[in-house]
Amino acid sequence: MTTKPRVRGLFPGAPAPASVRLADVTADNWRDVAALELEPEQRDLVAGNLYSIAESKFDPLARPRAIYAGSELVGFLMYDVGSDDPRRAVIYRFMIDRRFQGFGYGRAALERALDEIRAVPDVATIAICYEPANPAKKLYASVGFVEIGSDEDGEVIAELPVTAA
């Protein structure tokens, strides 16, 4: 089986990255969020969306967010504020569906998430956690995240001061 090479840039009729917005995961969209997929080689890099949605129902600090480009659902992220420090937010799920990778939606979604978190009173630091092999670490570094260590599961922890966000 041959795979078509990925062409970077927008596909015909695609919403522009500027149209990216975050929305609640609701009774109307949770199934679609759960159905989003990563490339096979990426599937071990982040917990599944269905698991994350279920987790959010038992963690009152979890903030699951659907990522839309225009009206098209393109990804999912989840963060919390205050689980280990009231002045710290942690993004611990972030994915763009395989069909929409390479079009700028990940960067736009990360920027929207940072804006949303910055609006939370008293948050001084934003952290993001990811597997060491995750190629998205280049994106995280490009917006100012700096790796500071790893957690008990071996995931990299990178931080960004809110003033630099």
N, CA and C atoms as a LAMMPS dump frame, in Angstrom:
ITEM: TIMESTEP
0
ITEM: NUMBER OF ATOMS
495
ITEM: BOX BOUNDS ff ff ff
-5.0000000000000000e+02 5.0000000000000000e+02
-5.0000000000000000e+02 5.0000000000000000e+02
-5.0000000000000000e+02 5.0000000000000000e+02
ITEM: ATOMS id mol type element x y z
1 1 1 N 0.845 -1.174 0
2 1 2 C 0 0 0
3 1 3 C 0.894 1.242 0
4 2 1 N 0.634 2.131 -0.905
5 2 2 C 1.397 3.373 -0.933
6 2 3 C 0.589 4.475 -0.292
7 3 1 N 1.292 5.384 0.33
8 3 2 C 0.601 6.509 0.943
9 3 3 C 0.892 7.763 0.146
10 4 1 N -0.092 8.585 0.064
11 4 2 C 0.04 9.84 -0.637
12 4 3 C 0.904 10.767 0.209
13 5 1 N 1.886 11.444 -0.403
14 5 2 C 2.688 12.366 0.402
15 5 3 C 1.836 13.492 0.949
16 6 1 N 2.136 13.882 2.167
17 6 2 C 1.409 14.978 2.808
18 6 3 C 1.834 16.282 2.165
19 7 1 N 0.848 17.041 1.767
20 7 2 C 1.099 18.357 1.194
21 7 3 C 0.783 19.375 2.268
22 8 1 N 1.784 20.161 2.635
23 8 2 C 1.568 21.169 3.665
24 8 3 C 0.792 22.323 3.052
25 9 1 N -0.001 22.94 3.857
26 9 2 C -0.821 24.045 3.39
27 9 3 C -2.27 23.629 3.366
28 10 1 N -3.118 24.555 3.117
29 10 2 C -4.55 24.294 3.167
30 10 3 C -5.027 23.488 1.97
31 11 1 N -6.015 22.631 2.2
32 11 2 C -6.649 21.9 1.126
33 11 3 C -7.813 22.754 0.611
34 12 1 N -8.288 22.52 -0.601
35 12 2 C -9.356 23.359 -1.163
36 12 3 C -10.575 23.424 -0.246
37 13 1 N -11.024 24.636 0.035
38 13 2 C -12.201 24.831 0.873
39 13 3 C -11.949 24.737 2.363
40 14 1 N -10.697 24.551 2.758
41 14 2 C -10.374 24.4 4.186
42 14 3 C -10.501 25.735 4.901
43 15 1 N -11.018 25.699 6.127
44 15 2 C -11.04 26.933 6.922
45 15 3 C -9.609 27.367 7.244
46 16 1 N -9.38 28.647 7.287
47 16 2 C -8.062 29.18 7.615
48 16 3 C -7.753 28.965 9.092
49 17 1 N -6.468 28.839 9.432
50 17 2 C -6.107 28.698 10.85
51 17 3 C -6.642 29.834 11.72
52 18 1 N -6.826 31.003 11.15
53 18 2 C -7.361 32.13 11.929
54 18 3 C -8.773 31.858 12.428
55 19 1 N -9.46 30.895 11.803
56 19 2 C -10.829 30.578 12.222
57 19 3 C -10.886 29.57 13.365
58 20 1 N -9.734 29.128 13.851
59 20 2 C -9.699 28.119 14.907
60 20 3 C -10.25 28.698 16.202
61 21 1 N -11.076 27.887 16.861
62 21 2 C -11.659 28.265 18.149
63 21 3 C -11.76 27.025 19.019
64 22 1 N -11.833 27.265 20.324
65 22 2 C -12.038 26.182 21.275
66 22 3 C -13.487 26.21 21.722
67 23 1 N -14.045 25.033 21.945
68 23 2 C -15.436 24.92 22.378
69 23 3 C -15.547 23.813 23.419
70 24 1 N -16.609 23.877 24.191
71 24 2 C -16.861 22.829 25.175
72 24 3 C -17.111 21.496 24.473
73 25 1 N -16.769 20.42 25.156
74 25 2 C -17.173 19.084 24.736
75 25 3 C -18.534 18.857 25.373
76 26 1 N -19.535 18.622 24.541
77 26 2 C -20.919 18.572 24.995
78 26 3 C -21.588 17.254 24.605
79 27 1 N -22.837 17.13 24.999
80 27 2 C -23.626 15.964 24.607
81 27 3 C -23.789 15.9 23.094
82 28 1 N -23.694 17.036 22.429
83 28 2 C -23.857 17.069 20.972
84 28 3 C -22.598 16.716 20.186
85 29 1 N -21.412 16.92 20.777
86 29 2 C -20.202 16.698 19.977
87 29 3 C -19.24 15.649 20.545
88 30 1 N -19.502 15.087 21.707
89 30 2 C -18.522 14.207 22.332
90 30 3 C -18.196 12.983 21.483
91 31 1 N -19.19 12.448 20.782
92 31 2 C -18.932 11.268 19.941
93 31 3 C -17.985 11.616 18.794
94 32 1 N -18.178 12.795 18.212
95 32 2 C -17.287 13.241 17.141
96 32 3 C -15.875 13.482 17.672
97 33 1 N -15.761 14.071 18.866
98 33 2 C -14.45 14.275 19.484
99 33 3 C -13.781 12.921 19.738
100 34 1 N -14.549 11.972 20.248
101 34 2 C -13.998 10.641 20.531
102 34 3 C -13.541 9.935 19.253
103 35 1 N -14.156 10.253 18.125
104 35 2 C -13.823 9.59 16.858
105 35 3 C -12.599 10.192 16.156
106 36 1 N -12.082 11.316 16.633
107 36 2 C -10.882 11.904 16.017
108 36 3 C -9.732 10.907 16.114
109 37 1 N -8.863 10.892 15.111
110 37 2 C -7.777 9.907 15.071
111 37 3 C -6.425 10.549 14.812
112 38 1 N -5.406 9.913 15.342
113 38 2 C -4.021 10.251 15.045
114 38 3 C -3.499 9.272 13.997
115 39 1 N -2.355 9.597 13.406
116 39 2 C -1.679 8.643 12.523
117 39 3 C -1.29 7.433 13.369
118 40 1 N -1.209 6.246 12.779
119 40 2 C -0.873 5.051 13.571
120 40 3 C 0.392 5.212 14.412
121 41 1 N 1.432 5.844 13.869
122 41 2 C 2.684 5.988 14.614
123 41 3 C 2.594 7.024 15.729
124 42 1 N 1.491 7.765 15.8
125 42 2 C 1.308 8.779 16.837
126 42 3 C 0.416 8.307 17.981
127 43 1 N -0.237 7.196 17.818
128 43 2 C -1.275 6.778 18.774
129 43 3 C -0.77 6.528 20.182
130 44 1 N 0.494 6.224 20.345
131 44 2 C 1.042 6.003 21.693
132 44 3 C 1.535 7.294 22.341
133 45 1 N 1.379 8.415 21.646
134 45 2 C 1.909 9.681 22.16
135 45 3 C 0.933 10.423 23.068
136 46 1 N -0.348 10.085 22.998
137 46 2 C -1.35 10.789 23.801
138 46 3 C -2.502 9.828 24.108
139 47 1 N -3.092 9.986 25.276
140 47 2 C -4.239 9.15 25.647
141 47 3 C -5.386 9.396 24.675
142 48 1 N -6.2 8.399 24.489
143 48 2 C -7.34 8.515 23.579
144 48 3 C -8.355 9.549 24.055
145 49 1 N -9.053 10.122 23.112
146 49 2 C -10.025 11.158 23.448
147 49 3 C -11.19 10.624 24.262
148 50 1 N -11.644 9.415 23.979
149 50 2 C -12.747 8.853 24.757
150 50 3 C -12.334 8.7 26.217
151 51 1 N -11.12 8.209 26.443
152 51 2 C -10.593 8.098 27.803
153 51 3 C -10.546 9.476 28.46
154 52 1 N -10.058 10.46 27.735
155 52 2 C -9.93 11.81 28.281
156 52 3 C -11.291 12.405 28.633
157 53 1 N -12.268 12.195 27.783
158 53 2 C -13.62 12.694 28.065
159 53 3 C -14.154 12.036 29.333
160 54 1 N -13.979 10.721 29.433
161 54 2 C -14.428 10.015 30.64
162 54 3 C -13.694 10.542 31.866
163 55 1 N -12.393 10.724 31.753
164 55 2 C -11.59 11.238 32.858
165 55 3 C -12.108 12.605 33.31
166 56 1 N -12.484 13.436 32.358
167 56 2 C -12.944 14.79 32.689
168 56 3 C -14.23 14.788 33.503
169 57 1 N -15.009 13.741 33.397
170 57 2 C -16.266 13.666 34.147
171 57 3 C -16.035 13.362 35.624
172 58 1 N -14.839 12.899 35.96
173 58 2 C -14.515 12.567 37.345
174 58 3 C -13.458 13.488 37.943
175 59 1 N -12.955 14.408 37.143
176 59 2 C -11.957 15.371 37.599
177 59 3 C -12.544 16.769 37.44
178 60 1 N -12.981 17.376 38.535
179 60 2 C -13.649 18.681 38.422
180 60 3 C -12.748 19.803 37.906
181 61 1 N -11.439 19.598 37.908
182 61 2 C -10.523 20.626 37.405
183 61 3 C -10.228 20.48 35.912
184 62 1 N -10.56 19.335 35.325
185 62 2 C -10.285 19.094 33.908
186 62 3 C -11.16 19.989 33.037
187 63 1 N -10.552 20.527 32.006
188 63 2 C -11.261 21.385 31.056
189 63 3 C -11.06 20.826 29.649
190 64 1 N -11.943 19.902 29.239
191 64 2 C -11.829 19.346 27.889
192 64 3 C -12.341 20.362 26.866
193 65 1 N -11.609 20.514 25.756
194 65 2 C -11.945 21.521 24.743
195 65 3 C -11.877 20.895 23.353
196 66 1 N -12.955 21.027 22.618
197 66 2 C -12.981 20.625 21.213
198 66 3 C -12.334 21.746 20.406
199 67 1 N -11.58 21.374 19.395
200 67 2 C -10.913 22.349 18.54
201 67 3 C -11.626 22.366 17.192
202 68 1 N -12.126 23.524 16.825
203 68 2 C -12.81 23.706 15.548
204 68 3 C -12.041 24.675 14.669
205 69 1 N -12.049 24.415 13.36
206 69 2 C -11.601 25.372 12.351
207 69 3 C -12.858 25.687 11.559
208 70 1 N -13.391 26.881 11.757
209 70 2 C -14.709 27.172 11.209
210 70 3 C -15.7 26.239 11.876
211 71 1 N -16.473 25.511 11.08
212 71 2 C -17.429 24.56 11.655
213 71 3 C -16.892 23.133 11.681
214 72 1 N -15.648 22.941 11.239
215 72 2 C -15.034 21.616 11.149
216 72 3 C -14.312 21.262 12.448
217 73 1 N -14.675 20.145 13.052
218 73 2 C -13.974 19.649 14.239
219 73 3 C -12.628 19.088 13.787
220 74 1 N -11.527 19.632 14.321
221 74 2 C -10.195 19.217 13.872
222 74 3 C -9.325 18.637 14.972
223 75 1 N -9.72 18.788 16.242
224 75 2 C -8.856 18.283 17.298
225 75 3 C -9.469 18.397 18.674
226 76 1 N -8.635 18.106 19.664
227 76 2 C -9.066 18.053 21.058
228 76 3 C -7.877 18.42 21.941
229 77 1 N -8.168 19.124 23.021
230 77 2 C -7.163 19.345 24.051
231 77 3 C -7.841 19.359 25.405
232 78 1 N -7.05 19.145 26.435
233 78 2 C -7.578 19.192 27.789
234 78 3 C -6.496 19.755 28.698
235 79 1 N -6.927 20.606 29.602
236 79 2 C -6.009 21.179 30.58
237 79 3 C -6.715 21.306 31.908
238 80 1 N -5.94 21.586 32.941
239 80 2 C -6.536 21.91 34.234
240 80 3 C -5.794 23.091 34.826
241 81 1 N -6.416 23.691 35.789
242 81 2 C -5.803 24.797 36.517
243 81 3 C -5.879 24.456 37.991
244 82 1 N -4.73 24.448 38.649
245 82 2 C -4.714 24.294 40.093
246 82 3 C -4.654 22.897 40.643
247 83 1 N -4.416 21.877 39.841
248 83 2 C -4.398 20.523 40.404
249 83 3 C -3.205 20.304 41.331
250 84 1 N -2.065 20.898 41.01
251 84 2 C -0.901 20.736 41.889
252 84 3 C -0.425 22.063 42.474
253 85 1 N -0.911 23.17 41.93
254 85 2 C -0.532 24.507 42.391
255 85 3 C -1.587 25.469 41.836
256 86 1 N -2.213 26.278 42.669
257 86 2 C -3.286 27.158 42.189
258 86 3 C -2.827 28.198 41.17
259 87 1 N -1.518 28.387 41.046
260 87 2 C -1.001 29.383 40.091
261 87 3 C -0.453 28.727 38.819
262 88 1 N -0.771 27.438 38.642
263 88 2 C -0.21 26.685 37.523
264 88 3 C -1.32 25.98 36.753
265 89 1 N -1.286 26.119 35.436
266 89 2 C -2.177 25.371 34.543
267 89 3 C -1.337 24.322 33.819
268 90 1 N -1.955 23.186 33.524
269 90 2 C -1.245 22.11 32.827
270 90 3 C -2.085 21.636 31.647
271 91 1 N -1.493 21.709 30.459
272 91 2 C -2.109 21.121 29.259
273 91 3 C -1.597 19.694 29.192
274 92 1 N -2.5 18.725 29.302
275 92 2 C -2.033 17.341 29.321
276 92 3 C -2.654 16.463 28.256
277 93 1 N -3.474 17.009 27.402
278 93 2 C -3.936 16.323 26.199
279 93 3 C -3.958 17.362 25.086
280 94 1 N -3.455 16.988 23.921
281 94 2 C -3.481 17.894 22.783
282 94 3 C -3.277 17.063 21.528
283 95 1 N -4.259 17.1 20.652
284 95 2 C -4.128 16.354 19.41
285 95 3 C -4.914 17.04 18.302
286 96 1 N -4.397 16.898 17.088
287 96 2 C -5.087 17.329 15.879
288 96 3 C -5.324 16.071 15.061
289 97 1 N -6.545 15.895 14.592
290 97 2 C -6.892 14.729 13.802
291 97 3 C -5.933 14.601 12.612
292 98 1 N -5.613 13.365 12.275
293 98 2 C -4.634 13.092 11.22
294 98 3 C -4.984 13.757 9.896
295 99 1 N -6.263 13.922 9.609
296 99 2 C -6.681 14.545 8.342
297 99 3 C -6.38 16.037 8.297
298 100 1 N -6.141 16.633 9.469
299 100 2 C -5.991 18.093 9.535
300 100 3 C -4.609 18.541 10.013
301 101 1 N -3.685 17.597 10.129
302 101 2 C -2.331 17.954 10.543
303 101 3 C -1.591 18.628 9.391
304 102 1 N -0.732 19.571 9.738
305 102 2 C 0.091 20.23 8.735
306 102 3 C -0.544 21.454 8.105
307 103 1 N -1.689 21.892 8.614
308 103 2 C -2.393 23.038 8.037
309 103 3 C -2.378 24.272 8.938
310 104 1 N -1.646 24.2 10.063
311 104 2 C -1.566 25.341 10.969
312 104 3 C -2.597 25.326 12.079
313 105 1 N -3.452 24.316 12.112
314 105 2 C -4.497 24.269 13.135
315 105 3 C -3.924 24.001 14.522
316 106 1 N -2.859 23.217 14.614
317 106 2 C -2.253 22.928 15.916
318 106 3 C -1.697 24.189 16.56
319 107 1 N -0.953 24.965 15.804
320 107 2 C -0.4 26.221 16.334
321 107 3 C -1.527 27.156 16.737
322 108 1 N -2.529 27.298 15.877
323 108 2 C -3.645 28.196 16.187
324 108 3 C -4.385 27.729 17.439
325 109 1 N -4.604 26.419 17.567
326 109 2 C -5.304 25.888 18.743
327 109 3 C -4.478 26.108 20.003
328 110 1 N -3.174 25.904 19.913
329 110 2 C -2.315 26.129 21.075
330 110 3 C -2.368 27.604 21.482
331 111 1 N -2.325 28.501 20.52
332 111 2 C -2.418 29.93 20.831
333 111 3 C -3.752 30.264 21.497
334 112 1 N -4.858 29.675 21.017
335 112 2 C -6.17 29.915 21.646
336 112 3 C -6.193 29.375 23.065
337 113 1 N -5.593 28.194 23.264
338 113 2 C -5.547 27.612 24.609
339 113 3 C -4.736 28.506 25.547
340 114 1 N -3.604 29.006 25.079
341 114 2 C -2.791 29.895 25.909
342 114 3 C -3.565 31.168 26.249
343 115 1 N -4.298 31.714 25.286
344 115 2 C -5.126 32.899 25.554
345 115 3 C -6.19 32.599 26.601
346 116 1 N -6.831 31.439 26.469
347 116 2 C -7.89 31.052 27.404
348 116 3 C -7.319 30.887 28.813
349 117 1 N -6.178 30.244 28.914
350 117 2 C -5.562 30.02 30.221
351 117 3 C -5.082 31.335 30.824
352 118 1 N -4.507 32.213 29.99
353 118 2 C -4.055 33.52 30.483
354 118 3 C -5.198 34.305 31.125
355 119 1 N -6.418 34.064 30.685
356 119 2 C -7.582 34.783 31.208
357 119 3 C -8.016 34.276 32.581
358 120 1 N -7.464 33.149 33.029
359 120 2 C -7.793 32.608 34.349
360 120 3 C -7.016 33.415 35.397
361 121 1 N -7.72 34 36.348
362 121 2 C -7.027 34.828 37.355
363 121 3 C -5.95 34.058 38.108
364 122 1 N -4.848 34.742 38.353
365 122 2 C -3.75 34.268 39.199
366 122 3 C -2.87 33.174 38.613
367 123 1 N -3.131 32.719 37.388
368 123 2 C -2.251 31.712 36.797
369 123 3 C -0.948 32.389 36.381
370 124 1 N 0.169 31.858 36.873
371 124 2 C 1.484 32.437 36.589
372 124 3 C 2.309 31.587 35.627
373 125 1 N 2.01 30.288 35.577
374 125 2 C 2.789 29.364 34.76
375 125 3 C 1.856 28.409 34.031
376 126 1 N 2.189 28.134 32.776
377 126 2 C 1.481 27.125 31.992
378 126 3 C 2.486 26.024 31.693
379 127 1 N 2.115 24.802 32.006
380 127 2 C 2.969 23.647 31.708
381 127 3 C 2.291 22.796 30.653
382 128 1 N 3.1 22.06 29.922
383 128 2 C 2.572 21.087 28.976
384 128 3 C 3.38 19.812 29.147
385 129 1 N 2.709 18.679 29.069
386 129 2 C 3.359 17.381 29.245
387 129 3 C 3.233 16.597 27.943
388 130 1 N 4.305 15.9 27.574
389 130 2 C 4.278 15.127 26.336
390 130 3 C 5.335 14.038 26.365
391 131 1 N 5.113 13.031 25.546
392 131 2 C 6.081 11.952 25.402
393 131 3 C 7.361 12.51 24.771
394 132 1 N 8.523 12.003 25.182
395 132 2 C 9.781 12.525 24.644
396 132 3 C 9.883 12.454 23.113
397 133 1 N 9.249 11.47 22.486
398 133 2 C 9.331 11.303 21.028
399 133 3 C 8.286 12.131 20.274
400 134 1 N 7.487 12.896 20.967
401 134 2 C 6.411 13.636 20.313
402 134 3 C 6.983 14.754 19.434
403 135 1 N 6.73 14.702 18.118
404 135 2 C 7.264 15.747 17.244
405 135 3 C 6.653 17.124 17.504
406 136 1 N 5.548 17.195 18.228
407 136 2 C 4.924 18.485 18.551
408 136 3 C 5.785 19.3 19.51
409 137 1 N 6.807 18.688 20.089
410 137 2 C 7.663 19.445 21.008
411 137 3 C 8.303 20.639 20.309
412 138 1 N 8.513 20.563 18.999
413 138 2 C 9.04 21.709 18.246
414 138 3 C 8.036 22.86 18.271
415 139 1 N 6.773 22.538 18.128
416 139 2 C 5.721 23.556 18.206
417 139 3 C 5.724 24.196 19.586
418 140 1 N 5.777 23.375 20.628
419 140 2 C 5.746 23.896 21.992
420 140 3 C 6.94 24.828 22.254
421 141 1 N 8.109 24.413 21.814
422 141 2 C 9.293 25.256 21.993
423 141 3 C 9.165 26.554 21.201
424 142 1 N 8.541 26.496 20.036
425 142 2 C 8.438 27.69 19.194
426 142 3 C 7.556 28.776 19.798
427 143 1 N 6.678 28.407 20.728
428 143 2 C 5.85 29.427 21.397
429 143 3 C 6.407 29.789 22.769
430 144 1 N 7.565 29.209 23.117
431 144 2 C 8.238 29.625 24.34
432 144 3 C 8.296 28.612 25.463
433 145 1 N 7.713 27.434 25.289
434 145 2 C 7.827 26.427 26.346
435 145 3 C 9.276 25.968 26.457
436 146 1 N 9.735 25.794 27.699
437 146 2 C 11.095 25.338 27.978
438 146 3 C 10.999 24.055 28.797
439 147 1 N 11.679 23.012 28.337
440 147 2 C 11.678 21.738 29.061
441 147 3 C 12.379 21.905 30.402
442 148 1 N 11.704 21.422 31.469
443 148 2 C 12.272 21.558 32.817
444 148 3 C 12.535 20.221 33.494
445 149 1 N 12.109 19.126 32.882
446 149 2 C 12.303 17.817 33.497
447 149 3 C 11.279 16.833 32.99
448 150 1 N 11.049 15.792 33.78
449 150 2 C 10.055 14.79 33.4
450 150 3 C 9.261 14.377 34.633
451 151 1 N 8.092 13.811 34.374
452 151 2 C 7.24 13.375 35.472
453 151 3 C 7.49 11.903 35.796
454 152 1 N 6.703 11.368 36.719
455 152 2 C 6.897 9.984 37.168
456 152 3 C 6.623 8.96 36.077
457 153 1 N 5.91 9.36 35.007
458 153 2 C 5.633 8.46 33.893
459 153 3 C 6.652 8.606 32.767
460 154 1 N 7.638 9.477 32.935
461 154 2 C 8.645 9.69 31.914
462 154 3 C 8.265 10.717 30.862
463 155 1 N 7.121 11.366 31.038
464 155 2 C 6.733 12.416 30.092
465 155 3 C 7.535 13.677 30.371
466 156 1 N 7.858 14.391 29.311
467 156 2 C 8.567 15.659 29.428
468 156 3 C 7.608 16.705 29.978
469 157 1 N 8.109 17.544 30.861
470 157 2 C 7.357 18.692 31.354
471 157 3 C 8.066 19.938 30.839
472 158 1 N 7.308 20.778 30.167
473 158 2 C 7.837 22.061 29.692
474 158 3 C 6.954 23.151 30.262
475 159 1 N 7.565 24.296 30.576
476 159 2 C 6.813 25.393 31.189
477 159 3 C 6.96 26.685 30.407
478 160 1 N 5.958 27.518 30.575
479 160 2 C 5.912 28.833 29.96
480 160 3 C 5.357 29.807 30.986
481 161 1 N 6.116 30.834 31.365
482 161 2 C 5.544 31.849 32.271
483 161 3 C 4.41 32.583 31.551
484 162 1 N 3.342 32.878 32.267
485 162 2 C 2.194 33.544 31.639
486 162 3 C 2.605 34.885 31.043
487 163 1 N 3.516 35.574 31.661
488 163 2 C 3.946 36.871 31.123
489 163 3 C 4.611 36.717 29.77
490 164 1 N 5.172 35.528 29.479
491 164 2 C 5.823 35.292 28.192
492 164 3 C 4.889 34.664 27.188
493 165 1 N 3.709 34.249 27.64
494 165 2 C 2.807 33.502 26.773
495 165 3 C 2.274 34.312 25.624
